[in-house]
Amino acid sequence: MNPSPLRLFLIGLAACLTLGASDAFASKRVGRARIGRELTHALDAAKATAAQRKQVEGVVEEVERRAEAMMNGKADIDTLIDIFAQERIDDHAVEAIKTRREASTHKLADALTQAFCEVHDALTQAQRQQVVDYARGKAEGKNMRSFKAKLMTGLVSAQIEDTLDQLVATDEERKVAHAARDEVLAAVTELQAHQESTVARLSSLFNSDKVDKAALEGFQKEREADLHALTNVIQHAVVSLHDALSPAHRQKLVEIVRARRAHHVPHAPDPEEGF
């Protein structure tokens, strides 16, 4: 199911919930085409005028432009792989990457907060209500969300097991890898569990006569804190795995990851997106 229009107008700030979400705003053809399509549907639901469409589309394009200029996720991942390959993890280098990415995420969150306010002000109260109602009509139920969460967990677990088999990992290495997996998945699941309340909070802010900027800024700070906490969980899991693997297995894991990245085939575009 396609993302709801609230992802455009309301849940942009919630992008800070996951490490890769900020980069999702960058130049990814399928994602940007889908955003454009959902933007059209949302404005159709609101019966937006030509002037309103132009204004809102300009706001979204500006956020995308800023995101492209800020994010450099691929280079950071390549650097982190190089760090993982070493005998000892360079904590200073890791912290430098974390600091840089969190600064970029903060700037992007600021841009999203501003965009939220601009889109709010571009529409009438009745139009904002129509957008919210339309989004609620398309929202996934708890059963579908649960199914997707289980699917994600299954896919992650299967890939990890395949990798451990390729490494011919020892029982102790498998134990640490499983613990690291569970630690990260639990943290992600915990954040996703708040999705419904997140939508409700942002919907209320979006539907009000005037945006409560203090409340919106508070929401932004909470999401950035969530991102920081999740980053720390992932860092702990990666360090644990690094220290548990033998040098030979660590190098083989790096080779596997690099090979997968080199041969990664982008997801096929949605036929509706015209590519």
C-alpha positions, 0 to 999 in steps of 0.5 A: 500500500502506498504511503498516506498523504500524511507522510507528506504533510505530517510525518516528515518529522517522524523520518528521524525515527530511523537511521536511513529515513533522512536519506529517503528524502534524497535522490531516490527515483522511486521514492520521490515519484511516489511522494509526487503521486501522493502529493497529487492525491492529497491536494485532490482530496483537499480540492486545492486551487492551482495557486495552493498546489504550486505553493505546496509543491514548492515547499516539498521540492525545497525539502527534497533539495535540502535533503539531497544537499545534506545527506551522504549516507552511502559514503558514511556506510562505506567508511563505517565498513572500513572502520569495522574491518580494522582490528579495533574500532576507531571510536573517534571516527565513529563519533565524528560520523554520528555527530555529522549525521545528527547535525544534518538530521537536525537541519533537515528536521528544522526544514520539515518543521518549517514545511509543516507550518507552510503547508498548514498555512497554505490550506484552509481549515476545511481543506486540512480536515479533508487531507486528514480524513483522506489519510485516515481512510488509507491508513493501514490497520494494526493487522497489516502493520503487524504482518509487515513487522513480522515480515521484516523480522523474518527477512532480517533473520534469514539474511543474518543466518545465511551470512553466518552460514557463509562465515561458518560462524562458531556457536559463540559468534552466532549467539552474539549475532543473534543478541545484536539482531534482537537488540536492534529489532526490539529498539526499532519495534518500540519506535514503530509501536508509537506510530499511531500516536505520532500520527494522532499528534501531528494530525491534531497540530495540522488540523488546528487553526494555528500551529502550536509551534512550541508543541511542534518543536517539542515533537521534533526534539523527541524524535531527534532523541529517539534517533540518537537512542536508536543510533546508540543501540545499533552502535552497541550491537555492531561493536559487540559483533565486531569484538565477537568475530575472529579476525578471519570471520570479520574480514570475510563478513566485510567482503560479503557486505561489500559484494552485496553493496556492489551488486545491489539492484535497486527496487523495480519502480512502481508501474504507476510512477511512469518509469 
